[in-house]
Structure formats: C-alpha cells, structure tokens
Amino acid sequence: MRNALGLDSLTFTELQAVVGSQDSVRVRGTFGQVVIRTPTLTTDSLLAATDNAGMPGPRLGLSDVTRIQVRGGASETGALVGAGVGFAGGLAAGLGLSASLCSDGGCSNEAGGAAVITLGSTAAGALIGALLGAPFQKWHTVYPTR
C-alpha cells in the first residue's frame, strides 16, 4: 500500500487503526497544530467527520503532516513519579529502621533489610503512581517526523 507518509503497509494499517479508534487526534505540520475530531486516515489525507449541518470537516494532506498524537492515560509518568517517591521513602525508612533495630549489634545483615524495604516501597510506589495516573489524559505521539 502506498501512502503519503512513506510507511510500509503494515505500519500504515496499524496507524490507521489507532487514529480511527480515537475521538480526536492532534496533528502538527506545516499548517501549524490542529485537533481533528472523529478522524479518518486515508493513504493521502487525514479527514475530520462531517459536522451537525452535514458539512465536511477539514482535510489535511499527509505530505504536510509532521506529527500525529492521540490521547491516552498518564500511567507511565505516574509510575515513574511513584517509584521515585517510593524509593526515597523506602530508603530512608529502611536505613532508619535497620539502624534502630540493629543498634545493639544483633543483626548480621543490616544492609539487606534496608534493601528489601527500599525495593518493596519502590514497587508499591510505582503501582500506586500508575493507578493514580491512569485517569489523567496526556497526548502521546503515534507518528513522529523521521
């Protein structure tokens, strides 16, 4: 399949499916940046749905498109922030707890205890962050300029 984006057939078909499944996409190109409602991707254009009056929406030539973005959850960002907070908190708690429990010299692996607490809190922070970030919408690039 030939297309104005220069993508191979499989990649273009996957991009068509992603774009077609969206309520809207954000497109950047030589024309600036626009949001297209109910988009359809053809081999040479990106089309918007007709409006309530039956008027066709804008038609953007793909040769002018440099980036296509879709809306998605912010789970990845939330997981990274949560992991960072969990790591810092877990490290502080693990070191403090190990130091207080092992202050009489009765522990043979003080660092191991701190590591387990740090690892557990990092994982828990990442999970909580991902769950908290999921409902927030963020633009994700599905077609970048090469």
Backbone torsions as a table, in degrees:
resi	resn	phi	psi	omega
1	MET	NA	126.0	176.5
2	ARG	-88.6	140.0	178.2
3	ASN	-146.1	157.0	-175.4
4	ALA	-71.3	-13.7	178.3
5	LEU	-85.4	-11.8	179.7
6	GLY	75.0	21.5	179.8
7	LEU	-88.1	153.3	174.6
8	ASP	-69.3	164.3	-173.0
9	SER	-57.2	-46.1	-177.4
10	LEU	-64.9	-45.9	-179.8
11	THR	-63.7	-41.8	179.7
12	PHE	-65.9	-40.1	178.3
13	THR	-63.3	-40.7	177.2
14	GLU	-64.5	-41.9	178.1
15	LEU	-63.7	-41.1	177.1
16	GLN	-59.1	-41.9	-179.8
17	ALA	-65.7	-43.1	179.6
18	VAL	-64.4	-48.8	-178.5
19	VAL	-63.9	-43.4	-178.0
20	GLY	-66.6	-21.1	-179.1
21	SER	-88.3	0.6	-175.3
22	GLN	-97.5	150.3	172.2
23	ASP	-72.4	-34.1	178.6
24	SER	-157.0	156.5	174.7
25	VAL	-131.6	152.8	175.5
26	ARG	-106.0	128.4	-174.6
27	VAL	-121.6	135.5	176.7
28	ARG	-121.6	143.2	179.3
29	GLY	-169.2	-161.3	-179.5
30	THR	-64.7	-18.7	-179.1
31	PHE	-87.8	-5.6	-175.5
32	GLY	109.1	-142.4	-179.2
33	GLN	-128.9	131.7	178.8
34	VAL	-137.7	156.9	173.1
35	VAL	-107.5	126.0	-179.1
36	ILE	-105.2	122.8	179.1
37	ARG	-86.6	140.2	179.8
38	THR	45.0	66.5	-172.8
39	PRO	-77.9	152.8	171.5
40	THR	-131.9	129.3	-179.2
41	LEU	-103.5	118.4	174.8
42	THR	-105.8	179.2	-177.2
43	THR	-67.0	-19.9	-179.1
44	ASP	-126.7	-7.1	-174.6
45	SER	-145.5	161.7	169.0
46	LEU	-115.6	119.7	-173.4
47	LEU	-110.8	143.6	172.1
48	ALA	-97.3	154.3	179.2
49	ALA	-67.0	162.1	176.4
50	THR	-69.9	152.3	-179.9
51	ASP	-84.9	-176.8	-177.8
52	ASN	-60.8	-27.1	-179.6
53	ALA	-86.8	0.9	179.8
54	GLY	85.4	6.9	179.1
55	MET	-80.4	134.4	179.6
56	PRO	-66.1	144.7	178.3
57	GLY	-77.2	-178.9	-178.8
58	PRO	-63.4	152.3	177.5
59	ARG	-123.5	117.9	-179.5
60	LEU	-106.6	128.4	175.7
61	GLY	-71.2	131.5	-177.3
62	LEU	-65.2	-22.2	178.9
63	SER	-66.9	-19.3	178.5
64	ASP	-95.0	-5.8	-175.2
65	VAL	-87.2	130.8	177.1
66	THR	-111.4	-20.4	-179.6
67	ARG	-155.7	139.5	173.7
68	ILE	-124.6	130.0	-179.6
69	GLN	-126.3	147.0	176.9
70	VAL	-122.4	159.7	178.7
71	ARG	-85.9	140.8	177.3
72	GLY	-156.1	171.5	-179.6
73	GLY	-69.0	160.2	-179.7
74	ALA	-102.8	35.3	-178.3
75	SER	-60.6	-40.2	-177.8
76	GLU	-62.7	-46.0	179.1
77	THR	-63.6	-43.6	178.7
78	GLY	-61.4	-40.2	179.4
79	ALA	-65.4	-41.3	179.0
80	LEU	-64.6	-44.8	179.0
81	VAL	-64.9	-45.3	179.4
82	GLY	-61.9	-39.5	178.4
83	ALA	-65.3	-40.3	178.5
84	GLY	-63.8	-45.2	178.4
85	VAL	-65.7	-42.9	179.0
86	GLY	-62.9	-40.0	179.3
87	PHE	-63.3	-49.5	-178.2
88	ALA	-62.4	-47.7	179.4
89	GLY	-64.3	-42.6	-179.8
90	GLY	-66.7	-39.0	178.3
91	LEU	-63.9	-46.3	179.2
92	ALA	-63.5	-45.9	-179.6
93	ALA	-65.7	-42.8	-179.3
94	GLY	-63.3	-44.7	179.5
95	LEU	-66.3	-42.8	179.7
96	GLY	-65.9	-44.0	-179.1
97	LEU	-67.0	-44.9	178.9
98	SER	-62.7	-41.7	-179.7
99	ALA	-64.4	-41.4	-177.7
100	SER	-74.2	-37.5	-179.2
101	LEU	-76.5	-27.5	-176.7
102	CYS	-103.5	14.0	-175.7
103	SER	-66.1	-22.7	179.9
104	ASP	-87.8	3.2	177.7
105	GLY	83.5	11.6	-176.7
106	GLY	-85.4	-2.6	-178.7
107	CYS	-100.3	137.4	177.5
108	SER	-96.7	-17.6	-176.8
109	ASN	-137.9	66.8	-178.2
110	GLU	-62.0	-42.7	-178.6
111	ALA	-66.8	-35.1	179.3
112	GLY	-63.6	-40.5	177.8
113	GLY	-63.7	-43.0	178.8
114	ALA	-64.5	-37.5	-179.9
115	ALA	-65.9	-41.5	-179.8
116	VAL	-64.5	-43.4	179.0
117	ILE	-63.8	-43.0	-179.9
118	THR	-63.6	-44.7	179.5
119	LEU	-62.5	-45.5	-179.6
120	GLY	-62.9	-43.4	-179.0
121	SER	-71.4	-30.9	175.9
122	THR	-64.9	-45.6	178.9
123	ALA	-64.0	-43.9	179.5
124	ALA	-64.2	-40.9	178.5
125	GLY	-63.4	-40.9	179.0
126	ALA	-64.0	-43.2	179.8
127	LEU	-63.8	-47.1	179.8
128	ILE	-63.7	-42.2	178.7
129	GLY	-62.0	-40.9	178.7
130	ALA	-64.4	-41.7	179.4
131	LEU	-66.7	-39.6	178.8
132	LEU	-70.9	-31.8	-178.6
133	GLY	-80.1	-20.6	-175.0
134	ALA	-56.1	-43.3	-177.6
135	PRO	-74.8	-14.6	-179.7
136	PHE	-83.1	132.5	-177.1
137	GLN	-91.6	142.6	-178.3
138	LYS	-144.9	146.3	178.0
139	TRP	-77.8	132.8	177.2
140	HIS	-121.3	132.5	-179.3
141	THR	-78.2	126.2	176.7
142	VAL	-109.5	-17.9	174.0
143	TYR	-139.7	103.9	176.1
144	PRO	-96.4	161.5	172.3
145	THR	-67.6	140.8	177.6
146	ARG	-84.0	NA	NA
